[in-house]
Amino acid sequence: MKKAAATFVLRPIVDEYPLNERFRAEWKRLYDIQKTHSPFSTLEWIEAGIEVYLDDKENIFPIRFVDEKGMTRAISILRLVIFKESKSARIWPLRELRTIDFNSQRTTPIMAEDRRMLSAAVDALLTADQISFDVIELFKVEIPKEDPFEGLSFTSRNYFARKYSVYDIQPRFLFSGDWDSYLMARTQGHRKKIRRYTRKLQEAYPDYHFTRLRTPREFEEYGVERCVGQMNELFQRSWQAKELSKKREDSHIDYRSFYTRIFNEFYVKDQIDLAMLHADGRLLAFDMSLNIDGHIYMVYGAYDLEYQDRSPGTANLVEIIRSGFELQDVVLEFGGGFLDYKRIWANDEKRSYQVSIARNTARGRITAILWKFGR
């Protein structure tokens, strides 16, 4: 007769924010043993989001899930969001405990030693009386194919229901072979189109040049403040900044501040990749990416709108892919959303997921019922 797997019981310990040194040490330990090392699950990324986007830090909850011996077996940082938009919600607000996912692509919102500990951590969270909430919302969850989140079992009486769905489909470029063989595999028309992006800029501007910086020494030789200044100045004039301003007047400033902080945190760790295209005596396009062992995540970029007829942004992308072969990169992540320009290049895709878990409260049960009706 097959022996039943042991059930683990964990206890949640809610720490304070700012984070203490013990929490930081446990986070690093559990991060290091994950199957997937997402830069968006690092404390540097998460804290940047908290500090830039959240004025109120009282609803930030760093949580360690410990066993009977007090050993941390899982860990998370979540925030409480209280919804009061509707008339009924003002009287009876919905309280969501959710991922801190500002500008992230794919995250691991609860890091655990293994899947049993992940189940136990969610059970412990549902049982916790330190935080009053109705629903857990985990956004942009990165899930290895062999370990789906939906396969986890929850035994807590406070568990009511869950919903599991695709949050986003993210295009990628997998590097294989070399640049010349890549071009030869394209149609003749496609090859000409790819080469045209850089050629028309080179013909128009003899000072055309592409620069790619990766190491702290390269950044220091170029000038760290110069890098940040040129990126932010160009971004300020970009279509992205204009679109962000439509949503909220100063949102583009927060966005720029966030990536300035990310640059300063990650370049000293050899984890920033900065690709810049100069011509006509100025910076025409840039793309700042995170470089994790040849896994390149594009996160912050812009091009000069005055030169958009010459497609400097696409020319910069051509140079990134061409030089990526030379640098023996593994994969280029284009970020969320299958925009048309990404479809031209993508040869692979990766999904992120949304995991919603309703607690056994009145509002939690009502929310779960509404899920069945697509609301």
C-alpha positions as CSV (number, residue, x, y, z in Angstrom):
1,M,0.0,0.0,0.0
2,K,1.4,3.4,-1.0
3,K,2.3,5.6,2.0
4,A,0.6,9.0,2.0
5,A,3.0,12.0,1.7
6,A,3.6,13.8,4.9
7,T,1.7,17.0,5.5
8,F,3.7,20.0,6.4
9,V,2.4,22.7,8.6
10,L,4.0,26.2,8.4
11,R,3.4,29.3,10.5
12,P,3.5,32.8,9.0
13,I,5.7,35.4,10.6
14,V,4.9,38.9,9.4
15,D,8.0,41.1,9.5
16,E,8.1,44.9,9.3
17,Y,9.1,47.0,6.3
18,P,11.9,48.2,5.7
19,L,13.3,44.7,5.6
20,N,15.5,43.4,8.3
21,E,18.8,41.5,7.7
22,R,17.4,38.1,8.7
23,F,14.6,38.5,6.1
24,R,17.1,39.5,3.5
25,A,19.3,36.5,4.2
26,E,16.4,34.1,4.0
27,W,15.2,35.6,0.8
28,K,18.6,35.2,-0.8
29,R,18.9,31.6,0.3
30,L,15.5,30.6,-1.0
31,Y,16.0,32.6,-4.2
32,D,19.3,30.8,-4.9
33,I,17.6,27.4,-4.8
34,Q,14.7,28.2,-7.2
35,K,14.6,26.4,-10.5
36,T,14.1,29.7,-12.3
37,H,16.1,32.8,-11.3
38,S,13.9,35.7,-12.3
39,P,15.5,39.1,-11.8
40,F,12.0,40.4,-11.1
41,S,11.9,38.3,-8.0
42,T,15.0,39.9,-6.5
43,L,14.8,42.3,-3.6
44,E,16.5,45.0,-5.6
45,W,13.6,44.9,-8.1
46,I,10.8,44.6,-5.6
47,E,12.1,47.3,-3.3
48,A,12.6,49.7,-6.2
49,G,8.9,49.2,-7.0
50,I,7.9,49.8,-3.4
51,E,10.0,52.9,-2.9
52,V,9.1,54.6,-6.2
53,Y,5.4,53.7,-6.6
54,L,4.0,53.3,-3.1
55,D,3.8,56.3,-0.7
56,D,2.0,54.3,2.0
57,K,4.3,51.4,3.2
58,E,2.0,50.3,6.0
59,N,0.2,47.7,3.8
60,I,3.5,46.0,2.8
61,F,3.8,42.6,4.4
62,P,7.2,40.7,4.3
63,I,6.2,37.2,5.4
64,R,8.4,34.2,6.4
65,F,6.7,30.8,6.6
66,V,8.5,28.8,9.3
67,D,8.2,25.2,10.5
68,E,7.9,23.9,14.1
69,K,11.7,24.5,14.6
70,G,11.5,28.1,13.4
71,M,13.3,27.4,10.1
72,T,12.1,29.5,7.2
73,R,10.8,27.2,4.4
74,A,9.1,29.7,2.2
75,I,9.0,33.5,1.9
76,S,7.1,36.3,0.2
77,I,6.5,40.1,0.1
78,L,2.8,41.0,-0.5
79,R,0.8,44.2,-0.3
80,L,-2.8,44.7,0.8
81,V,-5.0,46.6,-1.6
82,I,-8.5,47.7,-0.4
83,F,-11.1,48.3,-3.1
84,K,-13.8,50.9,-2.4
85,E,-14.8,52.0,-6.0
86,S,-18.5,50.9,-5.9
87,K,-21.2,52.0,-3.4
88,S,-21.3,48.5,-1.9
89,A,-17.5,48.4,-1.6
90,R,-17.4,51.6,0.3
91,I,-19.5,50.0,3.0
92,W,-18.0,46.5,2.6
93,P,-14.6,46.8,0.9
94,L,-12.9,43.9,-0.9
95,R,-9.4,43.3,0.6
96,E,-6.9,41.8,-1.8
97,L,-3.4,40.5,-0.8
98,R,-1.4,40.7,-4.0
99,T,2.0,40.4,-5.7
100,I,4.3,43.4,-5.8
101,D,4.9,43.3,-9.5
102,F,5.7,46.8,-10.7
103,N,7.2,46.7,-14.2
104,S,7.8,43.0,-13.8
105,Q,7.6,40.4,-16.6
106,R,7.5,37.1,-14.7
107,T,7.8,36.6,-11.0
108,T,7.9,34.0,-8.3
109,P,5.6,35.6,-5.7
110,I,6.1,32.9,-3.0
111,M,9.5,31.3,-3.0
112,A,9.5,27.9,-1.3
113,E,12.0,25.0,-0.8
114,D,9.7,22.7,-2.9
115,R,6.1,22.4,-4.0
116,R,5.0,20.8,-0.7
117,M,6.3,23.9,1.1
118,L,4.6,26.1,-1.4
119,S,1.2,24.4,-0.6
120,A,1.9,24.7,3.1
121,A,2.8,28.4,2.8
122,V,-0.5,29.2,1.0
123,D,-2.4,27.2,3.6
124,A,-0.6,29.2,6.3
125,L,-1.4,32.5,4.6
126,L,-5.1,31.6,4.3
127,T,-5.1,30.7,8.1
128,A,-3.1,33.8,9.1
129,D,-4.9,36.2,11.5
130,Q,-2.3,38.9,11.3
131,I,-3.7,40.2,8.0
132,S,-7.4,40.7,7.2
133,F,-8.1,39.9,3.5
134,D,-10.6,38.2,1.2
135,V,-8.6,37.2,-1.9
136,I,-5.0,36.5,-2.8
137,E,-4.0,37.8,-6.3
138,L,-0.7,36.5,-7.6
139,F,0.2,38.3,-10.9
140,K,2.7,37.5,-13.6
141,V,3.6,34.2,-12.0
142,E,6.5,32.2,-13.6
143,I,5.7,28.5,-13.7
144,P,8.1,25.8,-14.8
145,K,6.3,23.3,-17.1
146,E,7.0,20.4,-14.8
147,D,5.7,22.1,-11.7
148,P,2.3,23.8,-12.4
149,F,0.9,26.0,-9.7
150,E,-2.6,24.6,-10.4
151,G,-1.4,21.2,-9.2
152,L,-1.0,22.3,-5.6
153,S,-3.4,21.2,-2.9
154,F,-4.7,23.5,-0.2
155,T,-6.2,21.9,3.0
156,S,-7.0,25.0,5.1
157,R,-10.6,25.5,6.1
158,N,-10.1,29.1,5.1
159,Y,-9.6,28.1,1.5
160,F,-12.7,28.5,-0.7
161,A,-11.8,28.5,-4.4
162,R,-9.1,29.5,-6.9
163,K,-8.8,30.7,-10.5
164,Y,-5.8,30.0,-12.7
165,S,-5.4,31.8,-16.1
166,V,-2.8,33.1,-18.5
167,Y,-1.8,36.7,-17.6
168,D,0.4,37.5,-20.6
169,I,2.2,35.9,-23.6
170,Q,5.7,37.2,-23.9
171,P,7.7,36.9,-27.2
172,R,11.3,35.8,-27.1
173,F,14.2,35.3,-29.5
174,L,16.3,32.1,-29.0
175,F,19.9,32.4,-30.2
176,S,21.1,29.4,-32.3
177,G,24.0,29.3,-34.8
178,D,25.3,32.6,-35.9
179,W,24.1,35.9,-37.5
180,D,24.9,34.9,-41.1
181,S,23.1,31.5,-40.8
182,Y,20.2,33.3,-39.2
183,L,19.9,35.7,-42.1
184,M,20.3,32.9,-44.7
185,A,17.4,31.1,-43.2
186,R,15.2,34.1,-43.8
187,T,13.5,34.9,-47.1
188,Q,15.4,37.2,-49.5
189,G,12.8,39.9,-48.9
190,H,13.2,39.6,-45.2
191,R,17.0,39.7,-45.4
192,K,16.8,42.9,-47.4
193,K,14.4,44.4,-44.9
194,I,16.6,43.6,-41.9
195,R,19.7,45.1,-43.5
196,R,17.8,48.1,-44.7
197,Y,17.2,49.3,-41.1
198,T,20.8,49.9,-40.4
199,R,22.0,50.7,-43.9
200,K,19.7,53.7,-44.4
201,L,21.0,55.3,-41.2
202,Q,24.6,54.5,-42.1
203,E,24.2,56.1,-45.5
204,A,22.5,59.2,-44.1
205,Y,24.9,59.7,-41.1
206,P,28.6,58.8,-41.5
207,D,29.0,59.1,-37.7
208,Y,26.6,56.2,-37.2
209,H,27.8,53.8,-34.5
210,F,26.4,51.1,-32.2
211,T,27.7,50.7,-28.6
212,R,26.9,47.9,-26.2
213,L,28.0,48.1,-22.5
214,R,27.9,45.3,-20.0
215,T,30.7,45.4,-17.4
216,P,31.1,48.0,-14.6
217,R,34.4,49.0,-16.2
218,E,32.8,49.7,-19.6
219,F,30.1,51.8,-17.9
220,E,32.7,53.7,-15.9
221,E,34.8,54.3,-19.0
222,Y,31.7,55.6,-20.9
223,G,30.6,57.5,-17.8
224,V,27.9,56.2,-15.5
225,E,26.2,59.6,-15.1
226,R,26.4,60.1,-18.8
227,C,24.6,56.8,-19.5
228,V,21.8,57.7,-17.1
229,G,21.5,61.3,-18.3
230,Q,21.4,60.3,-22.0
231,M,18.8,57.5,-21.4
232,N,16.5,59.7,-19.3
233,E,16.8,62.7,-21.6
234,L,15.7,60.6,-24.6
235,F,13.0,58.8,-22.7
236,Q,11.6,62.2,-21.7
237,R,10.9,63.0,-25.4
238,S,9.7,59.5,-26.3
239,W,6.2,58.3,-27.2
240,Q,6.3,56.0,-24.1
241,A,6.6,59.1,-21.9
242,K,3.7,60.8,-23.7
243,E,1.5,57.7,-23.3
244,L,2.3,57.3,-19.6
245,S,1.5,61.0,-19.0
246,K,-2.0,60.5,-20.4
247,K,-2.7,58.0,-17.6
248,R,-1.3,60.2,-14.9
249,E,0.6,63.4,-15.2
250,D,3.8,62.4,-13.4
251,S,3.7,58.6,-14.1
252,H,6.5,59.0,-16.7
253,I,8.7,60.5,-13.9
254,D,8.1,57.5,-11.6
255,Y,8.8,55.2,-14.5
256,R,12.1,57.0,-15.3
257,S,13.0,57.1,-11.6
258,F,12.3,53.4,-11.2
259,Y,14.7,52.4,-14.1
260,T,17.4,54.8,-12.9
261,R,17.3,53.0,-9.6
262,I,17.4,49.6,-11.4
263,F,20.4,50.7,-13.5
264,N,22.3,51.8,-10.4
265,E,21.5,48.6,-8.5
266,F,22.3,46.1,-11.2
267,Y,25.2,47.6,-13.3
268,V,27.6,47.1,-10.4
269,K,26.6,43.4,-10.4
270,D,27.5,42.9,-14.1
271,Q,23.8,42.5,-14.8
272,I,22.9,45.6,-17.0
273,D,23.2,45.4,-20.8
274,L,22.9,48.8,-22.4
275,A,22.7,49.0,-26.2
276,M,22.9,52.5,-27.8
277,L,22.7,53.7,-31.3
278,H,24.3,57.1,-32.1
279,A,24.1,59.1,-35.3
280,D,23.9,62.7,-36.5
281,G,25.8,63.7,-33.4
282,R,23.3,62.4,-30.9
283,L,21.7,59.3,-29.2
284,L,18.9,58.1,-31.5
285,A,17.9,55.0,-29.6
286,F,18.7,52.9,-26.5
287,D,17.6,49.7,-24.9
288,M,18.5,48.9,-21.3
289,S,18.2,45.2,-20.4
290,L,19.0,42.9,-17.5
291,N,21.6,40.3,-18.4
292,I,21.4,37.1,-16.3
293,D,23.9,34.7,-17.6
294,G,23.1,35.5,-21.3
295,H,19.4,35.6,-20.6
296,I,18.6,39.2,-21.8
297,Y,15.4,40.9,-20.5
298,M,14.6,44.1,-22.3
299,V,13.1,46.5,-19.7
300,Y,13.7,50.2,-20.6
301,G,14.1,51.8,-24.0
302,A,13.2,54.7,-26.3
303,Y,14.0,56.2,-29.7
304,D,14.1,59.8,-31.0
305,L,10.8,60.7,-32.5
306,E,12.4,63.3,-34.8
307,Y,14.1,60.3,-36.6
308,Q,11.2,57.9,-36.6
309,D,11.0,57.7,-40.4
310,R,14.5,56.1,-40.3
311,S,13.4,53.5,-37.7
312,P,16.2,54.0,-35.2
313,G,14.5,51.8,-32.6
314,T,14.3,48.8,-35.0
315,A,17.9,49.5,-36.2
316,N,19.0,49.3,-32.6
317,L,17.2,46.0,-32.2
318,V,18.9,44.6,-35.3
319,E,22.2,45.5,-33.8
320,I,21.2,43.9,-30.5
321,I,20.4,40.6,-32.1
322,R,23.4,40.7,-34.4
323,S,25.8,41.3,-31.5
324,G,23.9,38.8,-29.3
325,F,25.1,36.0,-31.6
326,E,28.7,37.3,-31.2
327,L,28.3,37.5,-27.4
328,Q,26.8,34.0,-27.2
329,D,23.6,35.2,-25.6
330,V,21.0,32.5,-24.9
331,V,17.7,34.2,-25.2
332,L,16.4,37.8,-25.7
333,E,13.1,38.6,-23.9
334,F,11.1,41.3,-25.5
335,G,8.8,41.8,-22.5
336,G,5.1,41.7,-22.2
337,G,2.6,42.1,-25.2
338,F,2.9,40.6,-28.7
339,L,3.3,43.9,-30.5
340,D,3.7,43.8,-34.3
341,Y,7.5,44.7,-34.3
342,K,8.1,41.8,-31.9
343,R,6.3,39.3,-34.1
344,I,8.9,39.9,-36.8
345,W,11.7,38.6,-34.6
346,A,10.2,36.2,-32.1
347,N,10.8,32.5,-32.5
348,D,9.6,31.5,-29.1
349,E,7.2,32.6,-26.4
350,K,6.8,32.4,-22.6
351,R,3.6,32.7,-20.6
352,S,3.0,34.3,-17.2
353,Y,0.0,33.4,-15.2
354,Q,-2.5,34.8,-12.7
355,V,-3.4,32.8,-9.7
356,S,-6.4,34.0,-7.7
357,I,-7.3,32.3,-4.4
358,A,-10.5,33.2,-2.6
359,R,-10.5,33.0,1.2
360,N,-13.5,31.5,3.0
361,T,-14.9,34.9,3.9
362,A,-18.2,36.4,2.8
363,R,-16.6,38.7,0.2
364,G,-14.2,35.9,-0.8
365,R,-17.0,33.6,-1.6
366,I,-18.9,36.2,-3.5
367,T,-15.8,37.0,-5.5
368,A,-15.3,33.3,-6.4
369,I,-18.9,33.1,-7.5
370,L,-18.4,36.1,-9.8
371,W,-15.3,34.4,-11.3
372,K,-17.7,31.8,-12.8
373,F,-19.5,34.6,-14.7
374,G,-16.2,36.0,-16.0
375,R,-16.2,39.0,-13.6
